[in-house]
Amino acid sequence: MRSTCILLFVKVPQPGRVKTRLAATIGSEHAVALYQCFVQDILTTLHLEPTWDLLIFYAPAEAEPVRWLGDQYHYVAQQGQDLGERMAHGFRYTFGLGYRNALILGSDSPDLPWTHLQQAKQALTAEQIVIGPSQDGGYYTLGFTHRNFTPAVFANIPWSTAAVFAETWDRLAAQSCPVLVLPPWFDIDTLADLRQFYHRVQRAPNLTHSQTCRYLDQCPHVLTGA
């Protein structure tokens, strides 16, 4: 049986489909470009760990992600009517390939610390469920083993609200399997989030080389909302 697989959930970068709240203040062109930077920075972080595999689950299903990220990755179209159905499908697909552990990762946290992912992998190896809360009430990652996969955590969740993590946690807590809650981290959905990110990376010299940070350095007016 294969060991651990990362399921990176992305949207093909098209105006009106990605970072719509951010686009409302900085414009669609910058929002799309920044989203591409987010994903590239996340991929750079994931490449630090050569022992796990990566599947990129993309939406919309009719899009062609290879043109954007290249043909070196394994792409799978997201399937389902809402985010919960799409994530449940992602886990089922991955476990169907024979993986022992699977970890879903969103594409809104370009500076997610590598240590958080290391903790997640260790938890999965120890047969734990793992979840990482985001500051907006959602979560940036969720992982199961093939034995403790719990599809019920995806049904009837009020997606895109501040109640997502709390409701998911209630369902996870009802299971007999131990759950590791990772340290919280930050999504970038609004201009305020983007400014906080930029201030954060200024205090982390190892992150100032990121594509997201370089883009903001090249287009400083974006941070003003102009």
C-alpha positions as CSV (number, residue, x, y, z in Angstrom):
1,M,0.0,0.0,0.0
2,R,1.3,3.5,-0.8
3,S,2.0,5.9,2.0
4,T,0.9,9.5,2.0
5,C,-0.7,11.6,-0.7
6,I,-1.4,15.4,-0.7
7,L,-4.6,16.4,-2.4
8,L,-4.1,20.0,-3.5
9,F,-7.4,21.7,-4.4
10,V,-7.1,24.5,-6.9
11,K,-9.2,26.5,-9.2
12,V,-8.1,27.3,-12.7
13,P,-7.1,31.0,-12.7
14,Q,-9.9,32.7,-14.5
15,P,-11.4,36.1,-13.8
16,G,-14.6,35.7,-11.7
17,R,-13.6,32.2,-10.5
18,V,-10.7,32.9,-8.1
19,K,-10.3,35.4,-5.3
20,T,-13.5,37.2,-6.0
21,R,-13.5,39.1,-2.8
22,L,-10.0,40.2,-3.3
23,A,-10.8,41.1,-6.9
24,A,-13.5,43.5,-5.7
25,T,-10.8,45.8,-4.2
26,I,-7.7,45.2,-6.3
27,G,-9.2,44.1,-9.7
28,S,-9.5,40.7,-11.4
29,E,-6.2,40.9,-13.2
30,H,-4.2,41.3,-9.9
31,A,-6.4,38.8,-8.1
32,V,-5.8,36.1,-10.8
33,A,-2.1,36.8,-10.9
34,L,-1.8,36.6,-7.1
35,Y,-3.8,33.3,-7.0
36,Q,-1.3,31.8,-9.4
37,C,1.5,33.0,-7.1
38,F,-0.3,31.4,-4.1
39,V,-0.4,28.0,-5.8
40,Q,3.2,28.2,-7.0
41,D,4.4,29.0,-3.5
42,I,2.4,26.1,-2.0
43,L,3.9,23.8,-4.6
44,T,7.4,25.0,-3.7
45,T,6.7,24.1,0.0
46,L,5.3,20.7,-0.9
47,H,8.5,19.9,-2.9
48,L,10.5,20.1,0.3
49,E,9.1,16.7,1.1
50,P,10.0,14.2,-1.6
51,T,8.5,11.2,0.2
52,W,4.8,12.0,-0.4
53,D,2.9,12.0,-3.7
54,L,0.8,14.9,-5.0
55,L,-2.5,14.9,-6.8
56,I,-3.9,18.3,-8.0
57,F,-7.7,18.4,-8.0
58,Y,-8.9,21.2,-10.2
59,A,-12.1,23.0,-11.0
60,P,-13.9,23.7,-13.2
61,A,-13.8,20.1,-14.6
62,E,-13.8,21.3,-18.2
63,A,-10.7,23.5,-17.7
64,E,-7.2,22.5,-18.8
65,P,-4.8,23.0,-15.8
66,V,-1.8,21.6,-17.6
67,R,-1.4,24.8,-19.5
68,W,-0.9,26.7,-16.3
69,L,1.1,24.4,-14.0
70,G,2.8,22.1,-16.5
71,D,2.5,18.4,-17.3
72,Q,4.7,17.2,-14.5
73,Y,1.7,16.7,-12.2
74,H,-1.2,14.3,-11.9
75,Y,-4.4,16.2,-12.4
76,V,-7.9,15.0,-11.3
77,A,-11.1,17.0,-12.0
78,Q,-13.1,17.8,-8.9
79,Q,-16.5,16.2,-8.8
80,G,-19.5,17.2,-6.7
81,Q,-22.2,19.8,-6.3
82,D,-20.5,21.6,-3.3
83,L,-17.1,21.7,-1.7
84,G,-18.0,18.9,0.7
85,E,-18.9,16.5,-2.1
86,R,-15.8,17.5,-4.0
87,M,-13.5,16.8,-1.0
88,A,-15.3,13.5,-0.2
89,H,-14.7,12.5,-3.8
90,G,-11.1,13.5,-3.6
91,F,-10.5,11.2,-0.6
92,R,-12.4,8.3,-2.1
93,Y,-10.4,8.7,-5.3
94,T,-7.1,8.8,-3.5
95,F,-7.8,5.8,-1.2
96,G,-9.0,4.0,-4.3
97,L,-5.5,4.3,-5.7
98,G,-4.2,2.4,-2.7
99,Y,-2.9,5.2,-0.5
100,R,-2.8,4.7,3.3
101,N,-3.0,8.4,4.2
102,A,-4.5,11.4,2.4
103,L,-4.3,15.1,3.3
104,I,-6.3,17.8,1.5
105,L,-4.8,21.2,1.2
106,G,-6.4,24.4,0.1
107,S,-4.7,27.0,-2.1
108,D,-5.3,30.1,-0.1
109,S,-2.3,30.0,2.3
110,P,0.9,30.7,0.4
111,D,3.0,31.0,3.5
112,L,1.7,27.9,5.3
113,P,4.7,26.7,7.5
114,W,6.3,23.5,6.4
115,T,6.3,22.5,10.1
116,H,2.5,22.3,10.0
117,L,2.6,19.8,7.2
118,Q,5.2,17.8,9.0
119,Q,3.0,17.6,12.0
120,A,0.1,16.5,9.8
121,K,2.1,13.7,8.3
122,Q,3.2,12.5,11.7
123,A,-0.3,12.5,12.9
124,L,-1.5,10.4,10.0
125,T,1.3,8.0,10.4
126,A,0.1,7.6,14.0
127,E,-3.4,6.8,12.7
128,Q,-4.9,10.1,13.8
129,I,-7.3,12.4,12.0
130,V,-5.8,15.8,11.5
131,I,-7.3,19.2,10.8
132,G,-5.8,22.7,10.6
133,P,-8.1,25.6,11.4
134,S,-7.9,28.9,9.5
135,Q,-8.4,32.3,11.1
136,D,-11.6,32.9,9.2
137,G,-13.5,29.9,10.8
138,G,-12.7,27.4,8.1
139,Y,-9.8,25.0,7.8
140,Y,-6.7,24.9,5.6
141,T,-6.1,21.2,5.7
142,L,-7.9,18.0,6.7
143,G,-6.4,14.5,6.7
144,F,-7.5,10.9,7.2
145,T,-6.1,7.4,6.9
146,H,-7.9,4.9,4.8
147,R,-9.2,3.3,8.0
148,N,-10.6,6.4,9.8
149,F,-12.0,8.3,6.7
150,T,-15.2,9.9,7.9
151,P,-17.4,11.1,4.9
152,A,-20.0,12.5,7.3
153,V,-17.8,15.5,8.1
154,F,-18.6,16.9,4.6
155,A,-22.4,16.7,4.6
156,N,-24.6,19.7,5.2
157,I,-21.8,22.0,6.2
158,P,-22.4,25.8,5.7
159,W,-19.4,26.2,3.4
160,S,-17.8,29.6,3.1
161,T,-19.0,30.7,6.6
162,A,-17.2,31.2,9.9
163,A,-18.9,28.0,11.2
164,V,-17.1,25.5,9.0
165,F,-14.4,24.5,11.4
166,A,-16.7,24.4,14.5
167,E,-19.3,22.2,12.8
168,T,-16.6,19.9,11.3
169,W,-14.9,19.6,14.7
170,D,-18.2,18.6,16.3
171,R,-18.5,15.7,13.9
172,L,-14.8,14.7,14.2
173,A,-15.1,14.8,18.0
174,A,-18.0,12.3,17.9
175,Q,-15.7,9.7,16.3
176,S,-13.7,7.2,18.3
177,C,-10.5,8.1,16.5
178,P,-8.1,10.7,18.0
179,V,-7.9,14.0,16.2
180,L,-4.9,16.3,16.1
181,V,-5.7,20.0,15.7
182,L,-2.8,21.8,14.0
183,P,-1.9,25.4,14.9
184,P,-4.2,27.9,13.2
185,W,-3.0,29.6,10.0
186,F,-4.2,32.3,7.6
187,D,-6.1,32.3,4.4
188,I,-5.9,35.2,2.0
189,D,-9.4,36.2,0.8
190,T,-9.5,40.0,1.3
191,L,-7.2,43.0,1.0
192,A,-6.8,43.1,4.7
193,D,-5.6,39.4,4.6
194,L,-3.2,40.3,1.8
195,R,-1.7,43.2,3.9
196,Q,-1.4,40.9,6.9
197,F,0.4,38.4,4.8
198,Y,2.9,41.0,3.5
199,H,3.7,42.2,7.0
200,R,4.1,38.6,8.2
201,V,6.6,37.7,5.5
202,Q,8.7,40.8,6.2
203,R,9.4,39.2,9.6
204,A,10.3,35.8,8.0
205,P,13.3,36.4,5.7
206,N,13.1,32.9,4.2
207,L,9.7,33.8,2.7
208,T,10.6,37.1,1.1
209,H,11.7,35.2,-2.0
210,S,8.2,33.8,-2.5
211,Q,6.4,34.5,-5.8
212,T,3.6,36.2,-3.9
213,C,6.0,38.5,-2.1
214,R,7.9,39.3,-5.3
215,Y,4.6,40.1,-7.1
216,L,3.6,42.5,-4.3
217,D,7.1,44.1,-4.4
218,Q,6.8,44.7,-8.1
219,C,3.2,46.0,-7.8
220,P,3.2,47.8,-4.4
221,H,0.0,49.7,-5.3
222,V,-1.9,46.5,-5.0
223,L,-1.6,46.7,-1.2
224,T,-3.3,50.1,-1.2
225,G,-6.3,48.8,-3.1
226,A,-5.6,51.4,-5.8
